[in-house]
Amino acid sequence: MSTFINPTELDLKEETVVCINRVSKATTGGRSMRFNSLVVVGDGKGHVGVGFGKANEVASAVNKAKENAKKRIFKAPLINGTIPHKINIKYGAVRLMLKPASPGTGIIAGGPVRAVMEQIGIANILSKNSGSTNVINVVKAVEQGLKELRDPLKVSRQRGISLKELFS
């Protein structure tokens, strides 16, 4: 289902750094510090990519994550600045609900979910996280949920009915 999307063809917005973690490893010579980062890139028109990078410096970790995110861009179906239908996502210990909202609602979401929604171009959405709040897993859950969204046009074609019948 996921087709390759060339990031050079998209007009990507400035990337959003969701989190930067300092990781230390105890060795015989003391502790060695490394950094990992989670970055979201998108074009604001339904394309988004999530990337993870690790390095000895923060800047290198962010750059690696950005490149990784560009490689993993996918398209999610959007309708009038929101998602087509409600979804409940279970990813590890994360329990996340994403629900379409009427125009003017805004993004009702926590930090990690908000970062992804702003990059993908969703303007109105309701979300509730009732499980783990681990930032990396929450973003992965949102990514999984957006990939599970079904395009109403395709669904109506598969069922052999019109879009009006589908939404009534």
C-alpha positions, -999 to 999 in steps of 0.1 A, spaced: 0 0 0 28 25 9 43 38 -23 77 55 -23 74 93 -21 104 113 -33 111 140 -6 128 163 -32 94 166 -51 77 178 -19 78 214 -5 87 203 30 82 227 59 109 233 86 113 200 106 100 197 141 123 182 167 100 163 190 125 152 216 162 149 223 174 123 248 208 121 265 219 85 269 249 75 290 268 43 290 290 33 319 323 20 308 356 13 327 369 47 317 338 65 330 306 74 313 302 80 276 274 103 266 254 100 234 222 116 221 192 104 203 165 126 187 131 122 171 122 145 142 90 150 122 90 164 87 60 172 65 46 194 38 14 205 54 -6 188 26 -10 153 39 26 140 36 46 133 68 77 114 79 90 104 113 127 98 118 150 87 147 187 94 149 215 87 173 250 103 175 277 117 198 265 153 193 230 168 194 233 184 160 244 152 143 216 132 159 190 158 147 205 157 112 204 119 111 168 119 123 158 144 97 174 123 69 157 92 83 123 110 84 127 121 47 132 85 37 101 74 56 75 99 42 40 86 36 7 101 26 -24 102 48 -59 109 36 -72 143 48 -107 159 44 -111 196 51 -81 199 74 -90 168 95 -90 130 94 -118 111 76 -129 90 106 -122 82 143 -94 57 151 -83 40 183 -47 31 182 -29 5 204 8 6 200 27 -12 228 15 5 260 2 36 242 -36 39 239 -44 68 216 -77 80 202 -78 104 172 -112 119 163 -121 143 134 -132 178 145 -153 205 129 -136 236 115 -125 261 141 -117 235 167 -80 235 164 -55 208 174 -66 195 208 -36 173 215 -5 169 236 30 178 225 41 147 204 7 143 187 5 181 180 40 181 163 29 154 139 -5 170 132 11 204 125 36 189 101 10 169 82 -13 199 78 -42 188 101 -59 220 115 -88 204 135 -85 172 155 -93 158 189 -70 134 206 -67 115 239 -38 95 251 -49 71 279 -18 49 280 19 54 281 32 89 275 66 78 262 72 104 235 89 81 210 61 54 213 33 81 211 47 94 178 51 59 165 15 52 175 3 84 156 23 73 126 7 38 127 -28 53 131 -23 77 102 -12 48 80 -44 29 90 -67 57 79 -89 48 50 -96 72 21 -134 77 18 -132 78 -20 -116 44 -22 -140 29 4 -170 42 -16 -156 27 -48 -150 -6 -31 -185 -8 -18 -200 5 -50 -219 34 -34 -216 71 -36 -198 93 -11 -231 107 1 -244 72 9 -211 65 27 -214 94 51 -252 91 57 
